[in-house]
Amino acid sequence: MRRRGITVLLGAVLVALLTWQALSMDVAYVVFSPGPTEDVLGSEEIDGVDHPIITATTEFESEGELRLTTVRVMQSVTLAEALRYWASDEYAIIPRDLVYPPGESEEDIAEEQQADWVESQSNAEQAALAYLGEPAVISVVADSAGLLAGDVVTAVDGTAVTSLSSLADYADSETTVTVTRAGAAVSVPGVVLGEADLQSVHDDPYGIEIDTEALDIGGPSAGMIFALGIVDRVTEGDLTDGMVVAGTGEIDPEGNVGPIGGIQQKVAASVELGAEVFLAPAANCSDAVTVPHDGMTIVRVETLEDAVSALESLAAGGEVTTC
């Protein structure tokens, strides 16, 4: 073989080796892929014992399913894998620092995800009770802004208050707050409510409990489905109308549905599951519809009331607002 041929051959081998090495190197990205779904109207098994996810003292059964959706995160990704996943509609390539901020350990992030998970269930219960018309009280969680833990806020500057949102106009100015303290009405002047640690708590005549011990899930994005599951569980009728309904969305105690991450992967998982309806936060709509979803209706929701109304309309053969 001539010298030039040998040189070309060696060069080709070297390029191949370098290319293979480059494609095998980990990159500073993670991959979101479709994760498992869970029916909040169903149960999970622990040590041979079924644990219903949502229970109440008075329950009404549903023929269909209400499924929360999740995303898997692949933390170690090679360049070759990243290129392959980038070309797929079912995967998302995300810079690692956006998912795992520098300075935070995986343990810190896991704790944050667990805290968000617990809060999402609490918010879901309060949102469901608010939707069901149960009265609420605004209580002080911890001593703050001149108020004492356990105080119940009843009025601000003489105006009765019934929700946290009604306090927004008083967040930054000094006000006189009337509270119930040890059974007596007390006026507290000079309170800046934006500095107070408050929560809105509704009466619960249903004995609602959410048991997620068997679910290895974190984050806030299941809140809307949990709230919907509670409403379906404690009211007559079947919101699902026998359908498989999937969805996602963070929820606050007043029932407002907020955006989440990984919407394309959650839609893809729902399509694969065979869901007939997917409930998507309004702010995620434009991304949700980029995934092929023939046969599945993607419903746009901004509040828990929107979600309930949409399912009732679908059950009655009516129209809904889609993404």
N, C-alpha and C positions, 0 to 999 in steps of 0.2 A: 504494500500500500504506500502510495506516495506520501511525502511529509505533509503536504497540504491537506490530504484526505484525513490523515491522523489528527491533524490540528482541528479540523472541522468536527471530527467525531468526538474528540476530547471536549471541545467547546460545547457541543450539543449535550453531552453527558453532564458537564458542569452546570449548564443552564437548567437541565432537568432536575438535578439535585437541589440547586438553589430554589427553583420554583416549588419543588415538593416541600422543602424546608419552610419556605415562606407560607405556603398554604396550610402547613401543619402547626404554625405558630398561633397561640391564643391572641385574640384581639381585645381591645378595651370596650367590648360591647356585651350585652346580654340579649337573649332571645325570649320573646313572649310567644308562647304557643297555647292552643286551646287546652283548657284544663277540665277536670271533672265537673259535673253538675250534680246538685242535690235537691231532692223534692222536700220542701219545708213542710208539706202536708203529710209526709211519710215518717218513717222511723229509721234509726240506725241500730245495729246490733253491737253490744259490748258484752263479751264473755257469755254469749248465748242468750242474752236478755235484750229484748227490743226496747229502745228508748225513743218514744215519739218526740219529734223535734219541737212541735208546738202543742201544748196542752192547755185546757181551761176547764173550769168546773162544769160549764155547759158547752158541749161541742156538737157541731153539725158536720157530717161527713161530706166529702167531695169525691166525685168520680174521676176527676182529672188530676193534673199535677201542676204545682207551682215550683219551678226549679231556679234556684240561684245558680249563677255561672261563675267560673273561676278562670284564672290564667296560670299556667305553669311558667316558671322562670328558669331558663337554662343559663347558669352562671359562667360556665367554661365553654367558650366558643372559639373554634379555629377560623382562620380566614376562609378556608374552603367551605366550612359550614355556614359562615356568615353570608357568603355569596349565594349559596344554595337557598338559604332561608329568605334572603332579600328578594328573590325572584318569585316567592310564593305569597298569595293573598292571605294565607292562614297564619303567617308568622310576622312578627315585628322585630326589627333590629334596633335596640335602644342603647345609647351610650351608658356605660356602666355607672358613671358618676351621677346620672339622673336617678338611678334606682338605688344605688348604694353610695350616698354622699361621702366624700372624703372626710375622714375624722370620725366616722361612725362605724362601729364594728357590726358584724352580722348579728351579734347578740342584741345590740341596741336596736337595730332595725326590726328584729323579731319581736322585741318587747313593744315597740311602737305599733307594729301590725296587730299584736294581740290586744293592746289597749284600744285601738280603733275598732277591732272586731267586737269587743265587749260593749263599747259605746254605741256601735251601730244597732245592737240588739235593744239597748235601752231606748235609743231614739226611735226605733221602730215601734216599740210598745207604746211610747208616749204619742207618737203620730197616729197610731191606730186608735188609741183611746180618744184622742182629740177628734178624729174623723167620726167616731161613734157617738160624739156629743157628750162625753163624760166631762164633768166640771174639773177645772184645774186650779191649783194654787201655786203662787210664785214664792218659793222659799229661799232662805239664805243658807248656802252650803257651809260656809266658814266665816268666822268673824272678819268683816271687811267693810271699808268705807263708813265706819260708824255703826254698822248693823251687826247683829249677833247671830251666830249659827242657830237655826231653828226658827228665826223670825219669819213670819208670813207677810209678804207685802200686799197691802190692800188698796192703797191709793198713793198718788204722787201729786203734790201741790193741790190736794183736795179732789183730784179726779180719780175715779175708780179704775183699776187696771185688772185685766183678766188674762193677759198673755205677755210673754217676753218681748214680742215685737212691738207692743204698745209702749215699751219703755225706751225705744230707740231715740226718740226726740229729747230724752233727758240724760243721755249718756255722758255728756261733757260739761253740764252745768250743775251748779249746786241747787238742790231741791229739798223740800220737806217731804219726807216719806212717812206714811202711816203704816205701821206694822201691827200684827197681832203677836204679842209676846207674853207667854205664860197666861194666856186666856184673856189678856187685857189689851185694849187699843193704846198704842204708844206713838207719839209723833217724834220723829228724829230729824232735826234741821241740818242743813249743810251737807247733804249726801250727794256725792257724784256717783250716779248709778253705774257708769261705765267702769268704775273701780270695784264694784260689788260682785261677789261670787254668788250668782243666782242660778236657780234651776226651776223649770216648770214641771210640776208633777200632777198628773191626772188621777182621779179616783179609778180604781180597778175593781169593778164588781164581778169580773169574770174569772178571777184567779189565774191570770195568764202566766205561763212559764215557758221559757225557751231553753231547751236542752241541746247544747252543741258539743257535748263532751266527746262524741265520736267523730266529729268533723275536724279534720286537720286543715283549717282555713284561717286566714287573717285578713285584716284590712276592713274598710268601711263599706265596700260596694254592695253588700248583700242587704243593706238596710231596707230598701224599698220592697224587696220580695218578702222579707220577714214581716213588714207591716201589712202587706197584702195578705199574707198567710194568716195573720192574726184576725184580720177582718173576716176572711172567709171561714175560719174555724169557729168564730163565736156568733155568726149571724146565719139565719136560715137561708136556704138556697145554696147553689153551687156556682161560685164566681167563674170557675174554670169551664163550666158547661161540658165537662168530660174531656176537655182539650188538654194537651201538654203545652203549658205556658212557661216560657223562660224569660229571664230579664235580669237587669242589673241597675244599680243606681244608689248613690249615697242618699240618706234622708236625714232631715233635722226633726226635732221634736214637734214642729208645727206642720210637718208633712210635705215640705218642699224637697224635690228630688234634684240632686246635684250630679255633675258629670263624674266619670270614673276613667281609669286607664284600661287599655286592653280591649276596647269595645269590639274590634274586628275579630279577635280571637274568641270572644264570648259568643258573637253571632255565629262564627264558624262551628263552634262546639254545639250550639243549639240546632243548627241545620243538620249536622251529623246525627244528633239525638233524634231528630224527627219532630221537633217542636213546631206547632202550628202558628204560634204567636210569640213575638219577642217584644218585651217592653223596654224601651231605650230612653235614657235621659235626653231631653230636648237638645242639650248642648253637645251631645255625642251623635246626633242624627246624621250629620254629613259624612262622618266616618263609618257609621254602622251600615249604610247602604252601599258602601264600596265592595262589600263581600257578597258573592253570589248567594242569593237567598230565595230562589224560586220556590213557591209554595208556602213560604213563611211570611206572615204579615209583621212588619216592624212598626210598632206603635210608638208615637212620640208622646212622652209624658213629662210634665213639669211638677206635678203634685201627686200625692197619694189619691186624691179625689179623681184626678185624670185617669189613673190606672184602673180604679174601680169602675168608673163610668165607661171606660173603653171595653172592659170585659163584659159588662152588662149589655152594652150595645152589640157586641159581637154575638153574645148568646141570643139576642133578640133579632139577629139578622140585619142589624143596622150598620151604619158607616162609622169609621173611626178616623182620627187624625194620624196619618202615617208619616214616617220620615221621608 
